[in-house]
Amino acid sequence: MNFEDDILQDAQEDAFIISHVQSSLPPEVAERFSEEDLYYVLDVAEEYFTESGVLEAEGDEEGFVEIDLEAAANFVAAKAKKERGIKYDTADLELIIEAQLSYGEQE
């Protein structure tokens, strides 16, 4: 697979994740976030996972890694306020991040 194919595959996967998040959110929360907002939130949440060490964390005996949704939401909210001048409700962000993390568990 070449670089362009990788980019297309990543973009398609991102679109599936966004669709999953949108369908997982309560309608009143989904209404408050455009697709562009969701891409931003998920990108910043990924940044949090990388910087916090969550991606390298050892799982428990069942393979689960504890993720502090509140800390992740606070990170995203602070960065969005600083970079975009947007104030997101952290409770909404927690729901979005939780939906992001649940992608792949459906089936």
C-alpha positions as CSV (number, residue, x, y, z in Angstrom):
1,M,0.0,0.0,0.0
2,N,1.4,3.4,-0.9
3,F,1.2,6.7,1.0
4,E,-1.9,8.0,-0.8
5,D,-3.7,4.7,-0.1
6,D,-2.8,5.0,3.6
7,I,-4.2,8.6,3.7
8,L,-7.4,7.5,2.0
9,Q,-7.8,4.6,4.3
10,D,-7.2,6.8,7.4
11,A,-9.7,9.4,6.1
12,Q,-12.3,6.6,5.6
13,E,-11.7,5.2,9.1
14,D,-12.0,8.7,10.6
15,A,-15.3,9.1,8.8
16,F,-16.6,5.9,10.2
17,I,-15.5,7.0,13.7
18,I,-17.3,10.3,13.3
19,S,-20.4,8.6,12.1
20,H,-20.3,6.2,15.1
21,V,-19.8,9.2,17.5
22,Q,-22.7,11.1,16.0
23,S,-25.0,8.1,16.3
24,S,-23.9,7.4,19.8
25,L,-24.6,10.8,21.2
26,P,-27.9,12.0,22.7
27,P,-29.6,14.1,20.0
28,E,-29.3,17.3,22.0
29,V,-25.5,16.9,22.3
30,A,-25.1,15.9,18.6
31,E,-26.9,19.1,17.6
32,R,-24.3,21.2,19.3
33,F,-21.3,19.7,17.4
34,S,-20.7,20.1,13.7
35,E,-18.7,17.4,11.9
36,E,-15.8,19.8,11.9
37,D,-16.1,20.2,15.7
38,L,-16.1,16.5,16.1
39,Y,-13.0,16.0,14.0
40,Y,-11.3,18.7,16.1
41,V,-12.4,17.2,19.4
42,L,-11.3,13.7,18.4
43,D,-7.9,14.9,17.2
44,V,-7.3,16.8,20.4
45,A,-8.4,13.8,22.4
46,E,-5.9,11.6,20.5
47,E,-3.3,14.2,21.4
48,Y,-4.3,13.9,25.1
49,F,-4.0,10.1,24.9
50,T,-0.5,10.4,23.4
51,E,0.8,13.0,25.9
52,S,-0.8,11.4,29.0
53,G,0.8,8.0,28.2
54,V,-2.6,6.2,28.0
55,L,-1.5,4.6,24.7
56,E,1.5,3.0,26.3
57,A,-0.2,2.0,29.5
58,E,-0.4,-1.6,30.6
59,G,-3.8,-3.1,30.7
60,D,-5.3,-4.9,33.6
61,E,-5.7,-8.7,33.6
62,E,-8.6,-8.4,31.1
63,G,-6.6,-6.0,29.0
64,F,-8.5,-2.8,29.9
65,V,-6.7,0.5,30.4
66,E,-8.3,3.0,32.8
67,I,-8.9,6.3,31.0
68,D,-9.8,9.5,32.9
69,L,-12.6,10.9,30.8
70,E,-12.8,14.0,32.9
71,A,-9.1,14.8,32.5
72,A,-9.4,14.1,28.7
73,A,-12.4,16.4,28.4
74,N,-10.7,19.2,30.4
75,F,-7.6,18.9,28.2
76,V,-9.8,19.2,25.0
77,A,-11.8,22.1,26.5
78,A,-8.7,24.1,27.5
79,K,-7.1,23.6,24.1
80,A,-10.3,24.5,22.2
81,K,-10.7,27.7,24.2
82,K,-7.1,28.6,23.6
83,E,-6.8,27.7,19.9
84,R,-10.3,28.3,18.7
85,G,-12.0,30.6,21.2
86,I,-14.7,28.0,21.7
87,K,-16.0,27.0,25.1
88,Y,-17.2,23.4,25.1
89,D,-19.1,21.8,27.9
90,T,-16.9,19.2,29.5
91,A,-19.9,16.8,30.0
92,D,-20.5,16.9,26.3
93,L,-16.8,16.3,25.6
94,E,-16.8,13.3,27.9
95,L,-19.7,11.7,26.0
96,I,-17.9,12.3,22.7
97,I,-14.6,10.9,23.9
98,E,-16.4,7.9,25.4
99,A,-18.2,7.3,22.1
100,Q,-14.8,7.6,20.3
101,L,-13.3,5.0,22.6
102,S,-16.3,2.6,22.0
103,Y,-15.7,2.6,18.3
104,G,-14.8,-0.9,17.3
105,E,-16.6,-2.5,20.3
106,Q,-20.0,-2.5,18.4
107,E,-20.8,-5.7,16.6
